[in-house]
Amino acid sequence: MTKNDMIEKFARESYTEMNELVLPNDTNTFGNLMGGRLLYWMDICSAIAAQKHCSNVVVTVSVDNVSFKRSIKLGEVVTIQAQVTRAFNSSLEVRMEIFASNLPEGTRVKTNEAYYTFVAVDADNNPKAVPVLIPETEPEHKAYEDALQRRELRLILAGKLKPENAKKLKALVSLFSQKN
């Protein structure tokens, strides 16, 4: 099946939300959620979003742009919201936002955000074509367009694309150069 034969899916169809309560076994000696545990939860949530989009098994190929803005404390509830931002040939980019809620206090704060990339694979672990992603809202359209720059950067860092062939990144650098 070629890319043109694939069905199209809306970005909203991949939306996934996962909640986890931070327990003592999830924390370090300071009572904060361990970063590795959060990355593990994020991998699960984003993989579910990717699988919803392509109705297929996926494997993680890239974890990038993870930002840690605030520690998450013992007893807080972690909410991870994931959605596919763009689908390429066999790969998908998933954006996540992470929030920490203190239920007794009634507070909720954004603590992290990240992008993960997945590849859909067949039974023999070979890449498999994924459905085209259709953005609907303005934020979905922006994330969809910006995904090309992030993809080029990932490919450059992986040694799969030469910087001089990164058209979207060149345009971005040119735009910043003109402003300065």
Accessible surface in RSA format (square Angstrom, percent):
REM  Atomic radii and reference values for relative SASA: ProtOr
REM  Chains: A
REM  Algorithm: Lee & Richards
REM  Probe-radius: 1.40
REM  Slices: 20
REM RES _ NUM      All-atoms   Total-Side   Main-Chain    Non-polar    All polar
REM                ABS   REL    ABS   REL    ABS   REL    ABS   REL    ABS   REL
RES MET A   1   173.11  89.6  99.11  65.6  74.01 176.2  97.59  83.0  75.52 100.1
RES THR A   2    84.63  60.2  78.22  79.3   6.41  15.3  79.74 107.1   4.88   7.4
RES LYS A   3    55.95  27.3  50.29  30.9   5.65  13.5  50.29  45.3   5.65   6.0
RES ASN A   4   146.05 100.7 112.72 108.9  33.33  80.3  30.68  73.8 115.37 111.5
RES ASP A   5    92.73  65.0  66.52  66.2  26.20  62.0  19.60  46.1  73.13  72.9
RES MET A   6    33.19  17.2  20.56  13.6  12.63  30.1  18.83  16.0  14.35  19.0
RES ILE A   7   109.38  62.2 102.23  76.2   7.15  17.2 108.35  78.0   1.03   2.8
RES GLU A   8   114.50  65.7  89.76  67.9  24.73  58.9  21.13  40.9  93.37  76.2
RES LYS A   9    28.74  14.0  27.52  16.9   1.22   2.9  18.79  16.9   9.95  10.6
RES PHE A  10    75.71  37.9  75.68  46.9   0.03   0.1  75.68  45.9   0.03   0.1
RES ALA A  11     1.23   1.1   1.23   1.9   0.00   0.0   1.23   1.7   0.00   0.0
RES ARG A  12   129.06  54.2 118.41  60.4  10.66  25.4  53.81  73.5  75.25  45.6
RES GLU A  13    80.54  46.2  58.96  44.6  21.59  51.4  28.88  55.9  51.66  42.2
RES SER A  14     0.09   0.1   0.09   0.1   0.00   0.0   0.09   0.2   0.00   0.0
RES TYR A  15    88.62  41.4  82.39  46.9   6.24  16.2  75.41  56.7  13.21  16.3
RES THR A  16    10.47   7.4   8.94   9.1   1.54   3.7  10.47  14.1   0.00   0.0
RES GLU A  17    84.04  48.2  54.16  41.0  29.87  71.1  14.05  27.2  69.98  57.1
RES MET A  18    28.19  14.6  24.11  16.0   4.08   9.7  21.46  18.2   6.73   8.9
RES ASN A  19    86.12  59.4  63.69  61.5  22.43  54.0  22.69  54.6  63.43  61.3
RES GLU A  20    56.55  32.5  51.91  39.3   4.64  11.0   5.22  10.1  51.33  41.9
RES LEU A  21    90.29  50.3  79.65  57.0  10.64  26.7  79.65  55.9  10.64  28.6
RES VAL A  22     0.57   0.4   0.00   0.0   0.57   1.4   0.00   0.0   0.57   1.5
RES LEU A  23    92.84  51.7  92.84  66.4   0.00   0.0  92.84  65.2   0.00   0.0
RES PRO A  24    94.68  69.0  84.73  77.2   9.95  36.2  85.66  70.7   9.02  56.1
RES ASN A  25   121.11  83.5 107.37 103.8  13.74  33.1  36.61  88.1  84.50  81.7
RES ASP A  26    12.69   8.9  12.69  12.6   0.00   0.0   0.00   0.0  12.69  12.7
RES THR A  27    23.12  16.4   8.84   9.0  14.28  34.0   0.00   0.0  23.12  35.0
RES ASN A  28    59.69  41.2  45.11  43.6  14.58  35.1  27.39  65.9  32.29  31.2
RES THR A  29   138.02  98.2  98.73 100.1  39.29  93.6  92.08 123.7  45.94  69.5
RES PHE A  30   164.23  82.2 136.58  84.6  27.65  71.9 143.80  87.2  20.43  58.5
RES GLY A  31    23.16  28.6   0.00   N/A  23.16  28.6  20.40  56.0   2.76   6.2
RES ASN A  32    24.36  16.8  24.36  23.5   0.00   0.0   4.48  10.8  19.89  19.2
RES LEU A  33    16.32   9.1   2.47   1.8  13.85  34.8   2.47   1.7  13.85  37.3
RES MET A  34    74.14  38.4  71.30  47.2   2.84   6.8  38.69  32.9  35.45  47.0
RES GLY A  35    32.81  40.5   0.00   N/A  32.81  40.5  20.57  56.4  12.24  27.4
RES GLY A  36    51.14  63.1   0.00   N/A  51.14  63.1  35.05  96.2  16.08  36.0
RES ARG A  37    71.08  29.8  63.56  32.4   7.52  17.9   8.41  11.5  62.67  38.0
RES LEU A  38     4.10   2.3   4.10   2.9   0.00   0.0   4.10   2.9   0.00   0.0
RES LEU A  39    62.40  34.8  60.80  43.5   1.60   4.0  61.17  43.0   1.23   3.3
RES TYR A  40   126.54  59.1 119.72  68.1   6.82  17.7  85.08  63.9  41.46  51.1
RES TRP A  41    15.17   6.1  15.17   7.3   0.00   0.0   6.24   3.3   8.94  14.5
RES MET A  42     0.00   0.0   0.00   0.0   0.00   0.0   0.00   0.0   0.00   0.0
RES ASP A  43    49.40  34.6  49.06  48.8   0.34   0.8   9.40  22.1  40.00  39.9
RES ILE A  44    65.68  37.4  61.03  45.5   4.65  11.2  65.50  47.2   0.18   0.5
RES CYS A  45     0.00   0.0   0.00   0.0   0.00   0.0   0.00   0.0   0.00   0.0
RES SER A  46     0.00   0.0   0.00   0.0   0.00   0.0   0.00   0.0   0.00   0.0
RES ALA A  47    19.33  17.8  19.33  29.8   0.00   0.0  19.33  27.2   0.00   0.0
RES ILE A  48    73.80  42.0  72.76  54.2   1.04   2.5  73.54  53.0   0.26   0.7
RES ALA A  49     0.00   0.0   0.00   0.0   0.00   0.0   0.00   0.0   0.00   0.0
RES ALA A  50     0.00   0.0   0.00   0.0   0.00   0.0   0.00   0.0   0.00   0.0
RES GLN A  51    69.45  38.8  66.41  48.5   3.04   7.2  11.36  24.2  58.09  44.1
RES LYS A  52    91.77  44.8  74.72  45.8  17.05  40.6  58.49  52.6  33.29  35.5
RES HIS A  53     0.37   0.2   0.27   0.2   0.10   0.3   0.10   0.1   0.27   0.3
RES CYS A  54    12.51   9.5   0.92   1.0  11.59  27.2   0.97   2.5  11.54  12.4
RES SER A  55    89.47  75.6  53.51  71.4  35.96  82.8  47.15 100.4  42.32  59.3
RES ASN A  56    27.76  19.1  14.96  14.5  12.81  30.8  13.20  31.8  14.56  14.1
RES VAL A  57    95.48  62.8  93.82  84.9   1.66   4.0  93.83  81.5   1.65   4.5
RES VAL A  58    13.04   8.6   0.08   0.1  12.96  31.2   0.08   0.1  12.96  35.1
RES VAL A  59    59.60  39.2  54.74  49.6   4.86  11.7  59.60  51.8   0.00   0.0
RES THR A  60    56.30  40.0  29.21  29.6  27.09  64.6  22.44  30.1  33.86  51.2
RES VAL A  61    82.85  54.5  44.90  40.7  37.95  91.4  52.83  45.9  30.02  81.4
RES SER A  62    25.92  21.9  17.43  23.3   8.49  19.6  18.75  39.9   7.18  10.1
RES VAL A  63    74.97  49.3  45.46  41.2  29.51  71.1  45.46  39.5  29.51  80.0
RES ASP A  64    35.40  24.8  30.35  30.2   5.05  11.9  28.87  67.9   6.53   6.5
RES ASN A  65    91.76  63.3  70.33  68.0  21.43  51.6  22.61  54.4  69.14  66.8
RES VAL A  66    40.72  26.8  13.61  12.3  27.11  65.3  13.69  11.9  27.03  73.3
RES SER A  67    36.76  31.1  32.21  43.0   4.55  10.5  36.47  77.7   0.29   0.4
RES PHE A  68   116.80  58.4  83.53  51.7  33.27  86.6  83.53  50.6  33.27  95.2
RES LYS A  69   120.68  58.9  82.22  50.4  38.46  91.6  57.75  52.0  62.93  67.0
RES ARG A  70    88.63  37.2  73.26  37.3  15.37  36.6  43.66  59.7  44.97  27.3
RES SER A  71    55.68  47.0  39.46  52.7  16.22  37.4  15.99  34.0  39.69  55.6
RES ILE A  72     6.16   3.5   3.60   2.7   2.56   6.2   3.60   2.6   2.56   6.9
RES LYS A  73    95.57  46.6  95.57  58.6   0.00   0.0  65.03  58.5  30.55  32.5
RES LEU A  74    87.71  48.8  69.22  49.5  18.48  46.5  69.22  48.6  18.48  49.7
RES GLY A  75    43.43  53.6   0.00   N/A  43.43  53.6  29.00  79.6  14.43  32.3
RES GLU A  76     8.83   5.1   8.70   6.6   0.13   0.3   2.75   5.3   6.08   5.0
RES VAL A  77    24.21  15.9  24.21  21.9   0.00   0.0  24.21  21.0   0.00   0.0
RES VAL A  78     0.21   0.1   0.04   0.0   0.17   0.4   0.04   0.0   0.17   0.5
RES THR A  79     7.02   5.0   7.02   7.1   0.00   0.0   0.94   1.3   6.08   9.2
RES ILE A  80     0.32   0.2   0.32   0.2   0.00   0.0   0.32   0.2   0.00   0.0
RES GLN A  81    39.21  21.9  36.52  26.7   2.69   6.4   5.71  12.1  33.50  25.4
RES ALA A  82     0.93   0.9   0.00   0.0   0.93   2.1   0.75   1.1   0.18   0.5
RES GLN A  83    39.68  22.2  39.48  28.9   0.20   0.5  15.82  33.7  23.86  18.1
RES VAL A  84     0.88   0.6   0.00   0.0   0.88   2.1   0.00   0.0   0.88   2.4
RES THR A  85     9.38   6.7   5.71   5.8   3.67   8.8   9.05  12.2   0.33   0.5
RES ARG A  86    34.21  14.4  34.21  17.4   0.00   0.0   0.00   0.0  34.21  20.7
RES ALA A  87    10.49   9.6   0.00   0.0  10.49  23.9   0.00   0.0  10.49  27.8
RES PHE A  88    21.55  10.8  14.94   9.3   6.60  17.2  21.55  13.1   0.00   0.0
RES ASN A  89   102.11  70.4 101.19  97.8   0.92   2.2  28.68  69.0  73.43  71.0
RES SER A  90    23.49  19.9  22.45  30.0   1.05   2.4   5.90  12.6  17.59  24.6
RES SER A  91    15.26  12.9  15.15  20.2   0.11   0.3  10.69  22.8   4.57   6.4
RES LEU A  92     0.04   0.0   0.00   0.0   0.04   0.1   0.04   0.0   0.00   0.0
RES GLU A  93     0.03   0.0   0.00   0.0   0.03   0.1   0.00   0.0   0.03   0.0
RES VAL A  94     0.00   0.0   0.00   0.0   0.00   0.0   0.00   0.0   0.00   0.0
RES ARG A  95    66.94  28.1  63.86  32.6   3.08   7.3  16.37  22.4  50.58  30.7
RES MET A  96     0.44   0.2   0.00   0.0   0.44   1.0   0.44   0.4   0.00   0.0
RES GLU A  97    44.17  25.4  43.87  33.2   0.30   0.7   1.99   3.8  42.18  34.4
RES ILE A  98     0.00   0.0   0.00   0.0   0.00   0.0   0.00   0.0   0.00   0.0
RES PHE A  99    30.27  15.1  30.27  18.7   0.00   0.0  30.27  18.3   0.00   0.0
RES ALA A 100     1.45   1.3   0.00   0.0   1.45   3.3   0.00   0.0   1.45   3.8
RES SER A 101    12.37  10.5  12.33  16.4   0.05   0.1   5.94  12.6   6.44   9.0
RES ASN A 102    36.65  25.3  35.41  34.2   1.24   3.0   3.12   7.5  33.53  32.4
RES LEU A 103   122.46  68.2 104.16  74.5  18.30  46.0 105.37  74.0  17.10  46.0
RES PRO A 104   130.61  95.2  86.05  78.4  44.56 162.0  98.89  81.6  31.72 197.1
RES GLU A 105   127.01  72.9  95.05  71.9  31.96  76.1  38.68  74.8  88.33  72.1
RES GLY A 106    67.43  83.2   0.00   N/A  67.43  83.2  33.91  93.1  33.52  75.1
RES THR A 107    70.64  50.2  64.07  65.0   6.57  15.7  59.47  79.9  11.18  16.9
RES ARG A 108   125.79  52.8  92.98  47.4  32.81  78.1  45.55  62.3  80.24  48.6
RES VAL A 109    61.64  40.6  57.97  52.5   3.67   8.8  61.64  53.6   0.00   0.0
RES LYS A 110    60.95  29.7  49.52  30.4  11.43  27.2  33.83  30.5  27.12  28.9
RES THR A 111     0.00   0.0   0.00   0.0   0.00   0.0   0.00   0.0   0.00   0.0
RES ASN A 112     0.72   0.5   0.72   0.7   0.00   0.0   0.00   0.0   0.72   0.7
RES GLU A 113    35.26  20.2  35.26  26.7   0.00   0.0   1.50   2.9  33.76  27.6
RES ALA A 114     0.16   0.1   0.00   0.0   0.16   0.4   0.14   0.2   0.02   0.0
RES TYR A 115    21.18   9.9  21.18  12.0   0.00   0.0   4.58   3.4  16.60  20.5
RES TYR A 116     2.07   1.0   2.07   1.2   0.00   0.0   0.59   0.4   1.48   1.8
RES THR A 117    10.67   7.6  10.67  10.8   0.00   0.0  10.67  14.3   0.00   0.0
RES PHE A 118     0.75   0.4   0.75   0.5   0.00   0.0   0.75   0.5   0.00   0.0
RES VAL A 119    22.32  14.7  22.32  20.2   0.00   0.0  22.32  19.4   0.00   0.0
RES ALA A 120     0.29   0.3   0.29   0.4   0.00   0.0   0.29   0.4   0.00   0.0
RES VAL A 121    13.90   9.1  10.51   9.5   3.40   8.2  10.51   9.1   3.40   9.2
RES ASP A 122    56.86  39.8  45.25  45.0  11.61  27.5  26.22  61.7  30.64  30.6
RES ALA A 123   113.71 104.5  65.45 101.0  48.26 109.8  77.91 109.7  35.80  94.8
RES ASP A 124   113.86  79.8  90.46  90.0  23.41  55.4  21.44  50.5  92.42  92.2
RES ASN A 125   106.37  73.4  89.81  86.8  16.56  39.9  24.52  59.0  81.85  79.1
RES ASN A 126    76.11  52.5  75.98  73.4   0.13   0.3  15.06  36.2  61.05  59.0
RES PRO A 127    92.72  67.6  71.59  65.3  21.13  76.8  71.82  59.3  20.90 129.9
RES LYS A 128    94.92  46.3  88.94  54.6   5.97  14.2  55.75  50.2  39.17  41.7
RES ALA A 129    32.42  29.8  18.14  28.0  14.28  32.5  19.99  28.2  12.43  32.9
RES VAL A 130     0.00   0.0   0.00   0.0   0.00   0.0   0.00   0.0   0.00   0.0
RES PRO A 131     3.90   2.8   3.90   3.6   0.00   0.0   3.90   3.2   0.00   0.0
RES VAL A 132    42.92  28.2  42.49  38.5   0.43   1.0  42.92  37.3   0.00   0.0
RES LEU A 133     2.58   1.4   0.65   0.5   1.93   4.9   0.65   0.5   1.93   5.2
RES ILE A 134    52.46  29.9  52.46  39.1   0.00   0.0  52.46  37.8   0.00   0.0
RES PRO A 135    17.08  12.4  12.01  11.0   5.07  18.4  12.01   9.9   5.07  31.5
RES GLU A 136    75.90  43.6  47.39  35.9  28.51  67.9  26.27  50.8  49.62  40.5
RES THR A 137    68.22  48.5  61.52  62.4   6.70  16.0  65.77  88.3   2.44   3.7
RES GLU A 138   132.84  76.3 124.90  94.5   7.93  18.9  61.39 118.7  71.44  58.3
RES PRO A 139    98.65  71.9  87.04  79.3  11.61  42.2  94.39  77.9   4.26  26.5
RES GLU A 140    24.84  14.3  19.58  14.8   5.26  12.5  13.98  27.0  10.86   8.9
RES HIS A 141    79.94  43.7  79.64  55.4   0.30   0.8  50.12  51.7  29.82  34.7
RES LYS A 142   127.65  62.3 121.57  74.6   6.08  14.5  98.37  88.5  29.28  31.2
RES ALA A 143    20.04  18.4  15.65  24.2   4.39  10.0  20.04  28.2   0.00   0.0
RES TYR A 144    43.01  20.1  43.01  24.5   0.00   0.0  16.27  12.2  26.74  33.0
RES GLU A 145    88.79  51.0  85.37  64.6   3.42   8.1  43.72  84.6  45.07  36.8
RES ASP A 146    37.42  26.2  37.02  36.8   0.40   0.9   6.03  14.2  31.40  31.3
RES ALA A 147     0.00   0.0   0.00   0.0   0.00   0.0   0.00   0.0   0.00   0.0
RES LEU A 148    42.61  23.7  42.47  30.4   0.14   0.4  42.47  29.8   0.14   0.4
RES GLN A 149    42.47  23.8  42.09  30.8   0.39   0.9   5.92  12.6  36.55  27.7
RES ARG A 150    42.17  17.7  39.15  20.0   3.02   7.2  27.88  38.1  14.29   8.7
RES ARG A 151    72.05  30.3  72.05  36.7   0.00   0.0   7.42  10.1  64.63  39.2
RES GLU A 152    25.54  14.7  25.54  19.3   0.00   0.0  10.61  20.5  14.93  12.2
RES LEU A 153    85.84  47.8  85.84  61.4   0.00   0.0  85.84  60.3   0.00   0.0
RES ARG A 154    28.74  12.1  23.14  11.8   5.60  13.3  21.59  29.5   7.15   4.3
RES LEU A 155    48.19  26.8  48.19  34.5   0.00   0.0  48.19  33.8   0.00   0.0
RES ILE A 156    39.86  22.7  29.95  22.3   9.91  23.9  29.95  21.6   9.91  26.9
RES LEU A 157   141.65  78.9 107.29  76.8  34.36  86.4 110.69  77.7  30.96  83.3
RES ALA A 158    64.29  59.1  28.64  44.2  35.65  81.1  41.34  58.2  22.95  60.8
RES GLY A 159    67.89  83.7   0.00   N/A  67.89  83.7  33.46  91.8  34.43  77.1
RES LYS A 160   157.61  76.9 120.53  74.0  37.08  88.3  73.24  65.9  84.37  89.9
RES LEU A 161    42.80  23.8  32.88  23.5   9.91  24.9  37.80  26.5   5.00  13.5
RES LYS A 162   132.22  64.5 129.86  79.7   2.36   5.6  74.66  67.2  57.56  61.3
RES PRO A 163    83.80  61.1  78.26  71.3   5.54  20.1  78.65  64.9   5.14  32.0
RES GLU A 164   101.62  58.3  90.33  68.3  11.30  26.9  52.76 102.1  48.86  39.9
RES ASN A 165    80.93  55.8  69.23  66.9  11.71  28.2  15.05  36.2  65.88  63.7
RES ALA A 166     1.07   1.0   1.07   1.6   0.00   0.0   1.07   1.5   0.00   0.0
RES LYS A 167   163.13  79.6 156.02  95.7   7.12  16.9 101.16  91.1  61.97  66.0
RES LYS A 168    78.17  38.1  77.81  47.7   0.36   0.9  35.03  31.5  43.14  45.9
RES LEU A 169    30.21  16.8  30.12  21.5   0.09   0.2  30.21  21.2   0.00   0.0
RES LYS A 170   107.55  52.5 100.54  61.7   7.01  16.7  68.04  61.2  39.51  42.1
RES ALA A 171    60.22  55.4  47.01  72.6  13.20  30.0  55.21  77.7   5.01  13.3
RES LEU A 172    54.74  30.5  51.98  37.2   2.77   7.0  54.49  38.3   0.26   0.7
RES VAL A 173    93.70  61.7  92.53  83.8   1.18   2.8  93.51  81.2   0.20   0.5
RES SER A 174    51.86  43.8  45.75  61.1   6.11  14.1  29.86  63.6  21.99  30.8
RES LEU A 175    84.47  47.0  82.50  59.0   1.97   5.0  83.95  59.0   0.52   1.4
RES PHE A 176   109.92  55.0 109.80  68.0   0.12   0.3 109.92  66.6   0.00   0.0
RES SER A 177    73.81  62.4  51.14  68.3  22.67  52.2  37.31  79.4  36.51  51.1
RES GLN A 178   143.07  80.0 105.25  76.9  37.81  90.0  46.62  99.2  96.45  73.2
RES LYS A 179   147.04  71.7 108.98  66.9  38.06  90.6  71.17  64.1  75.86  80.8
RES ASN A 180   156.50 107.9  96.51  93.3  59.98 144.4  43.15 103.9 113.34 109.6
END  Absolute sums over single chains surface
CHAIN  1 A    10167.3       8258.0       1909.3       5952.6       4214.7
END  Absolute sums over all chains
TOTAL         10167.3       8258.0       1909.3       5952.6       4214.7
